[in-house]
C-alpha cells in the first residue's frame, strides 16, 4: 500500500509558489511568500488552525462521463492565481500546500482511495482541507475521507451544482456524475444518515429519473432559478436547519453551477447558472459560519476553456473568503 501511495501522491513543491513581490513586511506579503509546504508522508504533524490545500489532478471521471477533459490541470492553474493573492491571514492562522493526489493510468478508483486517505490524514492532524480541482469524482473520495476520519453516522453534504450527480455507475465504475448515488446507497447499506442539499440545480441539466431518485432519497434541492434575493432568508434558514441535523458539513462547489459568463472554464458550462452576486455571497458566508463546517473542494474547473482565467479567479475568491473568515 505504501508503494501505491507514493505513485498517487506528490508532496507540495516550492516552484509552484512564485509571484509578484511588493516587499517582505507583513502588510505587503502575498500568498506565495507565506505558503508552507508539507509532505503528508512525513511524521504526524500539528495542523491545528491551518488551512491545507490539496490538489486532485484527475478528470478520468469526466472522461467516463463523456464530458470535456482538462480538470486534471485545475490545481496548477489555481495555485498560479492563489500565489498572488494578498496575505490577510491573522497570525493565529496558517496556510500550507500538501501537494497533489494524481490519477495514474486512468485508475480513478485508486486515486479516489488515495485522496480519501489524505483528507482523513489532514483532519486527524487538526487541519481544514481545501481540495483543489479535479472532476466531480472528487466528491466520492472527499466524503469518504471525512467519513474515515469522523466515524460519524451523520454527515451532511452541501453541493453547489447544476447537476444532481446521482447517476447509477455503469458496469460498477463510478464517474463524475455518480458520486452522490454511491454515497447515498453506501450510506443506506452501512446504516449511516447521509444528508444531501443541492443548490443551483437546473431542470434542463437533469433527467426526470434523477429528480425521482432525489425525491425517494430525501435529497433537498434549491433550484437555480430560486437562488435570488427574494428567497435569500429562506435559503439561509434552510441551510442552517440542514446543518443542525448532522455532525459534520462537507461542501463541494462544482463551478458549472455559475453562469458561463462568470465560469466559462468548466467541464459542462451552464449558460443560465447562478450569478456570483451579493445574494450568492451571503449564502456562501452563511455556510462558512456554520459551526460544523469541516472541509470543502472546488470541482470541474477546466483551464483549457477558461477565458481570462475567470473561473479560476472566481474559485480563488471563494477560497480567499474562506481562509479570511473570522
C-alpha positions in Angstrom: 0.0 0.0 0.0 2.9 2.4 0.7 4.1 1.9 -2.9 0.7 2.7 -4.2 0.6 5.9 -2.1 3.9 7.0 -3.5 2.6 6.6 -7.0 -0.6 8.5 -6.5 0.7 11.2 -4.1 3.2 14.0 -4.6 4.1 16.5 -1.9 3.9 20.3 -2.2 6.6 21.9 -4.4 8.2 25.3 -4.0 8.3 26.1 -7.7 4.5 26.2 -7.8 4.5 29.2 -5.5 6.0 32.3 -7.0 4.7 35.7 -7.9 4.7 39.5 -7.5 7.0 40.9 -4.8 5.9 44.2 -3.2 8.1 43.7 -0.1 8.7 41.5 2.8 6.8 43.3 5.6 3.6 41.6 6.7 1.3 44.2 5.1 3.0 43.7 1.7 3.2 40.0 1.5 1.3 37.7 -0.9 0.3 34.1 -0.5 3.4 32.8 -2.2 5.5 34.4 0.5 3.7 32.8 3.4 2.7 29.5 1.9 4.1 26.5 3.8 4.9 23.2 2.1 4.3 19.9 3.7 4.6 16.2 2.9 1.8 14.1 4.3 4.2 11.1 4.3 6.3 12.8 7.0 5.8 12.2 10.7 2.5 13.2 12.3 2.3 17.0 12.5 0.1 19.5 14.2 -2.1 21.3 11.6 -4.5 23.0 14.0 -5.5 26.5 12.9 -4.2 25.6 9.4 -5.8 25.5 6.0 -4.4 22.7 3.9 -4.5 22.9 0.1 -4.5 19.5 -1.6 -4.8 19.1 -5.4 -6.7 16.4 -7.1 -5.2 16.0 -10.6 -7.9 13.9 -12.1 -10.5 14.0 -14.8 -10.9 10.3 -15.5 -14.4 10.6 -14.1 -15.3 13.4 -16.6 -13.9 11.3 -19.4 -16.0 8.3 -18.3 -19.0 10.7 -18.1 -18.4 11.9 -21.7 -17.5 15.4 -20.6 -14.7 17.6 -21.9 -11.5 16.7 -20.2 -9.0 19.2 -18.7 -9.9 19.4 -15.0 -6.8 17.5 -14.0 -4.8 20.7 -14.7 -7.0 22.8 -12.3 -4.8 22.5 -9.2 -1.8 24.1 -11.1 -4.0 26.9 -12.5 -5.5 27.6 -9.1 -2.1 27.8 -7.5 -0.9 30.4 -10.1 -3.8 32.7 -9.2 -3.7 32.0 -5.4 0.0 32.8 -5.3 -0.6 36.5 -5.9 -3.4 37.0 -3.5 -2.6 39.5 -0.7 -2.0 38.0 2.6 -4.7 39.0 5.1 -4.4 36.0 7.3 -4.1 36.7 11.1 -1.0 35.5 12.8 -3.2 32.8 14.5 -3.8 31.0 11.2 -1.6 29.4 8.7 -2.0 28.0 5.2 0.0 25.2 3.7 0.2 23.2 0.4 0.2 19.4 0.9 0.7 18.7 -2.8 -1.3 16.6 -5.2 -3.1 13.3 -5.5 -2.7 12.2 -9.1 -4.7 9.8 -11.2 -2.2 7.4 -12.8 -3.1 5.2 -15.9 -6.8 6.0 -15.7 -7.0 4.3 -12.3 -9.7 6.5 -10.9 -10.6 4.2 -8.0 -7.0 4.1 -6.7 -6.8 7.9 -7.0 -10.1 8.3 -5.1 -8.8 5.9 -2.4 -5.6 7.9 -2.1 -7.5 11.2 -1.8 -9.8 9.7 0.9 -6.7 8.6 2.9 -5.0 12.0 2.6 -8.2 14.0 3.6 -8.5 11.8 6.6 -4.9 12.4 7.5 -5.3 16.2 7.3 -8.4 16.1 9.5 -6.6 13.8 12.0 -3.8 16.4 12.2 -6.3 19.1 13.0 -6.2 20.8 9.6 -9.1 22.1 7.4 -8.8 20.6 3.9 -9.4 22.7 0.8 -9.2 20.3 -2.1 -8.3 21.9 -5.4 -9.8 20.8 -8.7 -10.4 17.6 -10.5 -13.7 16.4 -11.9 -16.6 15.9 -9.6 -15.5 12.4 -9.0 -13.6 14.2 -6.2 -16.8 14.1 -4.1 -16.9 10.4 -3.5 -13.3 10.4 -2.4 -13.5 13.6 -0.3 -16.7 12.4 1.5 -15.1 9.0 2.3 -12.1 10.8 3.7 -14.3 12.7 6.1 -16.2 9.6 7.0 -13.0 7.7 7.6 -11.9 10.4 10.0 -15.1 11.1 11.9 -16.7 7.6 12.0 -19.9 9.7 12.4 -23.2 8.3 11.2 -24.4 11.8 10.4 -22.6 13.7 7.7 -24.2 16.4 5.5 -23.1 17.5 2.1 -23.9 20.9 0.6 -23.3 20.8 -3.2 -23.4 23.9 -5.4 -24.0 22.4 -8.8 -26.2 22.5 -11.9 -26.4 18.7 -11.7 -27.5 16.2 -9.1 -24.8 13.8 -9.9 -26.9 10.8 -8.8 -26.4 8.6 -11.8 -26.1 4.8 -11.4 -22.5 3.7 -12.1 -22.1 1.8 -15.4 -20.6 -1.7 -15.1 -19.7 -0.9 -11.5 -17.5 2.0 -12.5 -18.0 5.5 -11.0 -17.6 8.7 -12.8 -18.0 12.5 -12.3 -21.8 12.1 -12.3 -22.2 9.1 -9.9 -20.7 10.4 -6.6 -23.8 11.2 -4.8 -25.5 7.9 -5.8 -22.6 6.0 -4.5 -22.5 7.9 -1.2 -26.3 7.7 -0.7 -26.5 4.0 -1.5 -23.5 3.0 0.6 -24.9 5.1 3.4 -28.1 3.1 3.4 -26.2 -0.1 3.3 -23.9 0.9 6.2 -26.7 2.4 8.3 -25.4 5.9 8.0 -27.6 9.1 7.9 -26.2 10.9 4.9 -28.0 14.2 4.2 -27.6 15.9 0.8 -28.6 19.5 0.0 -28.1 20.6 -3.6 -28.1 24.3 -4.5 -28.3 25.6 -8.1 -29.8 22.5 -9.7 -31.3 23.1 -13.2 -34.1 21.1 -14.7 -32.5 21.4 -18.1 -29.4 19.6 -16.9 -31.1 16.6 -15.1 -33.4 13.9 -16.3 -36.8 13.2 -14.5 -35.3 9.9 -13.3 -32.6 11.9 -11.3 -35.3 14.1 -9.7 -37.3 11.0 -8.9 -34.3 9.4 -7.2 -33.7 12.6 -5.2 -37.3 12.6 -4.0 -37.0 8.9 -3.0 -33.8 9.5 -1.0 -35.0 12.7 0.7 -32.4 14.9 -1.1 -33.1 18.6 -0.6 -33.0 20.8 -3.8 -32.8 24.5 -4.3 -33.1 25.1 -8.0 -31.0 27.7 -9.8 -34.0 30.0 -10.6 -34.8 30.2 -6.9 -31.4 31.4 -5.9 -32.3 35.1 -5.7 -32.6 38.0 -3.3 -36.4 37.3 -2.7 -35.6 33.9 -1.3 -32.4 34.7 0.5 -33.6 34.4 4.0 -35.5 31.2 3.3 -32.4 29.6 1.7 -30.2 30.7 4.7 -32.7 29.3 7.1 -32.9 26.0 5.2 -29.1 25.6 5.3 -28.9 26.3 9.0 -31.7 23.8 9.7 -30.0 21.3 7.4 -26.7 21.7 9.4 -28.5 21.0 12.7 -29.4 17.5 11.5 -25.8 16.4 11.1 -22.4 16.3 12.9 -20.2 17.4 10.0 -20.7 19.5 6.9 -18.8 18.9 3.7 -19.1 21.5 1.0 -18.4 20.9 -2.7 -18.6 23.6 -5.3 -18.9 22.4 -8.9 -18.0 25.6 -10.8 -20.6 24.8 -13.5 -23.2 26.0 -11.0 -22.4 29.5 -12.2 -23.5 31.2 -15.4 -20.9 30.6 -18.1 -20.2 34.4 -18.4 -18.6 34.1 -15.0 -17.4 30.5 -15.2 -16.6 29.5 -18.8 -13.8 27.1 -17.9 -15.7 24.1 -16.7 -16.4 20.6 -17.9 -20.1 21.3 -18.6 -20.9 25.0 -18.9 -24.3 26.4 -17.8 -25.4 29.4 -19.8 -28.1 30.4 -17.2 -26.5 29.4 -13.9 -26.1 31.2 -10.6 -24.7 34.7 -10.7 -22.0 35.2 -8.0 -23.6 38.4 -6.8 -24.3 39.6 -3.2 -27.1 37.1 -2.8 -24.8 34.2 -3.6 -22.1 35.7 -1.4 -24.5 35.9 1.5 -25.4 32.3 1.0 -21.8 31.3 0.9 -21.0 33.3 4.0 -23.7 31.5 5.9 -22.0 28.2 5.1 -18.6 29.5 6.2 -20.2 30.5 9.5 -21.7 27.0 10.2 -20.1 25.7 13.4 -19.8 22.1 12.0 -18.4 23.1 8.5 -15.4 20.8 8.1 -14.0 20.8 4.6 -14.5 22.0 1.0 -13.5 21.3 -2.5 -13.6 23.2 -5.8 -14.5 20.9 -8.7 -14.8 20.9 -12.5 -12.5 23.8 -13.4 -11.2 23.2 -16.9 -8.3 25.6 -17.7 -8.4 24.8 -21.4 -11.7 26.8 -21.7 -11.1 29.4 -19.0 -11.4 32.7 -20.8 -9.2 35.3 -18.9 -9.0 32.9 -16.0 -12.5 33.9 -15.0 -13.4 30.6 -13.5 -10.1 30.1 -11.7 -10.3 33.7 -10.3 -13.9 33.1 -9.1 -12.8 29.9 -7.3 -9.8 31.7 -5.8 -12.2 34.4 -4.4 -14.2 31.6 -2.7 -11.0 30.2 -1.2 -9.8 33.7 -0.2 -13.1 34.4 1.6 -12.9 31.0 3.4 -9.4 31.4 4.8 -10.0 35.0 5.9 -13.4 34.3 7.5 -13.2 35.4 11.1 
